[in-house]
């Protein structure tokens, strides 16, 4: 049915703060921006930040609300070159960290952090095999 997913869109309460986080803290390049949205490109995927009013104009005739502090959130996962190095960099930048790097039984080394709106991120890389000695 679906051929591929080309975009992830986060509905946010504070577009300027979230834009700064993704652009400056995570270093994602902005490909487009406007008063109610910011678009980043990560590989072949577009990551949209949309204020609730902008999202409503795009996909509904009814007003939409951004998730409240304890409301719905999303978990995004990104493969990276070095989970430990990026985790240390995010820690130095004051990012809210959720779980430190750890090897998982499914073959990935993962760590977790949270963006300014409470959305969770997993960063991962394949577990490095250890040479038998």
C-alpha positions in Angstrom: 0.0 0.0 0.0 2.6 2.6 1.0 5.7 2.9 -1.1 7.7 4.9 1.5 7.3 7.6 4.2 8.7 10.9 3.0 8.0 13.2 6.0 7.4 13.4 9.7 5.5 16.4 10.9 5.5 17.5 14.6 2.8 19.8 15.8 4.5 22.2 18.2 3.5 24.9 20.7 6.7 27.0 20.4 8.0 27.1 16.9 10.9 29.5 17.5 12.3 27.4 20.4 11.8 24.1 18.5 13.4 25.5 15.3 16.4 26.7 17.3 16.7 23.3 18.9 16.7 21.3 15.7 18.8 23.9 13.7 21.4 24.9 16.3 21.5 22.1 18.9 21.1 19.1 16.5 22.6 20.9 13.5 19.9 20.0 11.0 19.8 22.2 7.9 16.6 24.3 7.3 15.3 23.8 3.8 12.2 26.1 4.2 10.6 28.2 6.8 7.6 30.5 7.3 5.6 32.1 10.1 4.0 28.8 11.0 6.4 26.1 9.9 10.0 25.1 9.6 11.3 22.2 7.3 14.5 20.2 7.7 15.8 17.5 5.5 17.4 14.4 7.0 18.6 12.0 4.4 15.5 11.4 2.2 13.1 12.4 5.0 11.6 15.8 5.5 11.0 16.8 9.2 8.4 19.5 9.5 7.7 21.5 12.6 4.2 23.0 12.4 2.5 25.3 14.8 -1.1 24.1 15.5 -2.7 26.9 13.5 -0.6 26.1 10.5 -1.3 22.4 10.8 -5.0 23.2 11.0 -4.9 25.2 7.8 -3.1 22.4 6.0 -5.2 19.4 7.0 -8.4 20.4 8.8 -11.3 22.8 8.9 -11.3 22.5 12.7 -8.7 24.0 15.0 -6.0 21.6 16.1 -4.2 21.8 19.4 -0.6 21.1 20.0 0.0 18.3 22.6 -0.2 19.6 26.1 2.7 19.1 28.5 1.6 15.6 29.3 -0.1 14.9 26.0 0.7 12.8 23.0 4.3 12.6 21.9 6.2 10.8 19.2 9.4 8.8 19.2 11.8 9.4 16.3 14.8 7.2 15.7 17.9 8.2 13.8 21.0 6.2 12.9 24.2 7.9 13.7 27.9 7.3 13.3 28.8 7.3 17.0 26.1 7.1 19.7 28.4 7.8 22.6 30.1 10.8 21.0 26.7 12.4 20.0 25.3 11.7 23.4 28.2 13.5 25.1 27.8 16.4 22.7 24.1 16.7 23.4 24.8 16.5 27.2 27.4 19.3 26.8 24.7 21.4 25.0 22.2 21.0 27.9 19.8 18.7 26.0 17.3 16.8 28.3 18.7 13.3 28.2 16.4 10.3 28.8 18.7 7.2 28.8 22.4 6.9 28.3 24.0 4.7 25.6 23.5 1.0 26.0 23.8 -2.1 23.8 20.4 -3.6 23.1 19.6 -7.3 22.5 18.2 -6.5 19.0 21.7 -5.5 17.9 21.7 -1.7 18.2 23.5 0.6 20.6 20.9 3.2 21.6 20.5 6.4 23.7 17.5 8.6 24.2 16.8 12.3 24.6 13.9 14.7 24.5 13.2 17.8 22.4 11.8 21.1 23.9 8.2 19.9 23.3 8.7 16.5 25.0 9.1 14.4 21.8 11.5 11.5 22.3 14.5 10.7 20.1 16.4 7.5 19.8 19.9 7.7 18.4 21.4 4.3 17.4 24.2 2.5 15.6 24.9 -1.2 15.1 26.5 -2.8 18.1 30.2 -3.2 17.4 31.1 -6.9 17.5 33.9 -7.6 20.0 36.7 -9.8 18.8 37.1 -13.0 20.7 40.4 -13.1 22.5 
